[in-house]
Amino acid sequence: METKKKILQKYLPEKSVTQVLQLLTDYPCHLKIVNKRSTKHGDVKRFADGKVQITINNDLNPYRFLLTLVHEFAHLLTFKEYKRVKPHGLEWKRNFKLLMLPFLHPGIFPDEILARLASYLINPKASSDADVSLSLAMRKYDINTNKTLIFELPVQSKFHYNNRTYIKGEKRRTRYECVEVQTHKKYIFHPNAEVDLIQ
């Protein structure tokens, strides 16, 4: 347990570690901290032998790490209770709120995140990045913030994303339509997608 505690202290807000250790006791699983994946912050896998593994990206700031970890524990709890239901349906939403409540504390989250987090948890989405104000509040604590967000770029700006070059287009409802330079195909980008601006 001491080894787990030391590892978790590197990634989590200090005052959340004891509660996270309790989650690991209540919902046994193998927690694996992995290199950054551009498509997700974390996931949960169930193996044929009944064992469960939660993976979390190692580049997340402590607040996003905690939120992602509890998100995945909510999946674990929901599967345990209901087996097959919608991944981010009502059952998961209820469990996510339930598991997050003990962490909604100013000793754990800064005030600017706490207020937005409380609002987000009224009806949590599949990804916390879908909540623009929460995502921006979280981003202030990122270690690597040399990326630019799509919504910050002027229309017609060129940018790199996943080794491809795009030109930013107009906003279509909630997302931006961008054109990949090489193929001229159109792609839709979330406003908070992190990209490298080409000067």
C-alpha positions in Angstrom: 0.0 0.0 0.0 2.9 2.4 0.8 4.3 1.8 -2.7 1.0 2.6 -4.3 0.7 5.7 -2.1 4.1 7.0 -3.2 3.3 6.5 -6.9 -0.1 8.2 -6.6 1.4 11.2 -4.8 3.3 12.0 -8.0 0.1 12.3 -10.1 -2.7 13.3 -7.8 -3.6 16.3 -5.7 -2.1 15.6 -2.3 -5.3 15.5 -0.3 -7.0 13.1 -2.7 -4.5 10.2 -2.3 -6.1 8.5 0.7 -9.6 8.5 -0.9 -8.1 7.1 -4.2 -6.4 4.3 -2.2 -9.8 3.6 -0.7 -11.3 3.4 -4.2 -8.6 0.9 -5.2 -9.5 -1.2 -2.1 -13.3 -1.0 -2.7 -13.0 -1.7 -6.5 -9.9 -3.9 -7.0 -8.2 -3.4 -10.3 -4.7 -3.0 -11.8 -4.0 0.7 -12.2 -1.5 1.3 -15.0 0.0 4.8 -15.8 0.9 4.9 -19.5 2.4 7.3 -22.0 0.2 10.0 -23.6 -2.5 8.9 -26.0 -3.9 11.6 -28.2 -7.4 10.0 -28.5 -8.1 9.5 -24.7 -7.0 10.4 -21.2 -7.9 7.0 -19.7 -9.8 3.7 -20.2 -10.9 0.6 -18.4 -10.5 -3.0 -19.7 -11.9 -6.3 -18.5 -10.1 -9.5 -19.3 -11.4 -13.0 -19.8 -10.1 -14.1 -16.4 -12.2 -11.4 -14.7 -9.4 -9.1 -13.9 -9.8 -5.4 -14.6 -7.2 -2.8 -15.7 -7.5 1.0 -15.6 -5.0 3.0 -17.6 -4.4 6.7 -17.2 -2.1 8.9 -19.3 1.0 10.1 -17.4 1.0 13.6 -18.8 -2.2 14.8 -17.1 -2.1 17.5 -14.5 -3.1 16.3 -11.0 -6.7 17.6 -11.3 -7.4 16.1 -14.7 -5.7 12.8 -13.6 -8.0 12.6 -10.6 -11.1 13.4 -12.7 -10.1 10.8 -15.3 -9.4 8.2 -12.7 -12.8 8.6 -11.0 -14.5 8.6 -14.5 -12.9 5.1 -15.1 -13.8 3.9 -11.6 -17.4 4.9 -12.4 -17.3 2.6 -15.5 -16.0 -0.2 -13.2 -18.7 0.3 -10.7 -21.4 0.5 -13.3 -20.3 -2.7 -15.0 -20.2 -4.5 -11.6 -23.8 -3.4 -10.9 -25.5 -3.6 -14.3 -23.1 -5.5 -16.6 -24.3 -4.2 -20.1 -25.7 -0.7 -20.2 -24.8 2.4 -22.3 -21.2 3.4 -21.5 -22.1 6.9 -20.5 -25.7 6.4 -19.7 -27.8 7.3 -16.7 -26.3 4.5 -14.5 -22.7 5.7 -15.2 -23.7 9.4 -14.7 -25.1 8.5 -11.3 -22.1 6.5 -10.2 -19.7 9.1 -11.5 -21.4 11.8 -9.4 -21.5 9.5 -6.4 -17.8 8.7 -6.6 -16.8 12.4 -7.3 -18.7 13.9 -4.4 -16.0 13.2 -1.7 -13.5 14.9 -3.9 -15.5 18.1 -4.5 -13.5 20.0 -1.8 -11.4 23.2 -2.0 -8.6 21.3 -0.4 -8.4 19.1 -3.5 -9.5 21.3 -6.4 -8.7 25.0 -6.9 -11.8 27.3 -6.7 -11.9 28.0 -10.4 -12.0 24.3 -11.3 -14.3 23.4 -8.4 -17.1 25.7 -9.5 -17.0 24.5 -13.1 -16.7 20.8 -12.0 -19.8 21.1 -9.8 -21.7 22.5 -12.9 -20.3 19.8 -15.2 -21.4 17.0 -12.8 -25.0 18.0 -13.0 -25.1 16.1 -16.3 -21.6 14.8 -17.1 -20.7 14.1 -20.7 -18.6 11.2 -22.0 -15.5 13.5 -21.9 -14.8 16.4 -19.6 -13.2 18.1 -22.6 -16.8 18.5 -24.0 -17.3 21.1 -21.3 -15.4 24.1 -22.7 -15.2 26.1 -19.5 -14.1 23.1 -17.4 -11.5 22.1 -20.0 -10.0 25.6 -20.1 -9.9 25.8 -16.3 -8.1 22.5 -16.2 -5.7 23.5 -18.9 -4.3 26.3 -16.8 -2.6 23.6 -14.7 -1.1 21.6 -17.6 2.6 21.2 -17.5 3.0 21.3 -21.3 0.9 24.3 -22.5 2.9 25.1 -25.7 0.0 23.9 -27.8 -2.8 26.2 -29.1 -6.5 25.4 -29.0 -8.4 25.4 -32.3 -10.9 28.1 -31.1 -7.9 30.5 -30.4 -6.8 30.4 -34.0 -8.0 32.9 -36.7 -10.0 31.4 -39.6 -7.7 30.3 -42.4 -4.8 29.6 -40.0 -2.6 26.6 -40.8 -1.9 24.1 -38.1 -0.4 20.6 -37.5 -2.4 17.9 -35.8 -1.3 14.2 -35.7 1.4 14.8 -38.3 -1.0 16.4 -40.8 -1.5 20.0 -41.9 -4.9 21.6 -41.8 -6.5 25.0 -42.6 -9.0 26.2 -40.0 -12.5 26.9 -41.4 -15.7 28.4 -40.0 -17.5 27.1 -36.9 -20.4 24.8 -37.6 -22.6 24.9 -34.5 -20.2 23.7 -31.8 -17.2 22.5 -33.9 -14.8 23.8 -36.5 -14.7 22.5 -40.1 -11.1 22.3 -41.2 -9.5 21.2 -44.5 -6.6 18.8 -44.6 -4.1 20.4 -47.0 -2.8 17.3 -48.8 -6.2 15.5 -49.5 -8.5 18.6 -49.4 -10.9 16.5 -47.2 -12.9 18.3 -44.5 -12.6 17.3 -40.9 -14.5 18.5 -37.8 -12.5 19.6 -34.8 -13.6 20.2 -31.2 -12.9 23.8 -30.1 -10.5 22.6 -27.4 -8.4 20.4 -29.7 -4.7 21.1 -29.1 -2.8 21.8 -32.2 0.5 23.3 -33.4 0.1 26.7 -35.1 2.2 27.1 -38.3 3.6 30.6 -38.3 
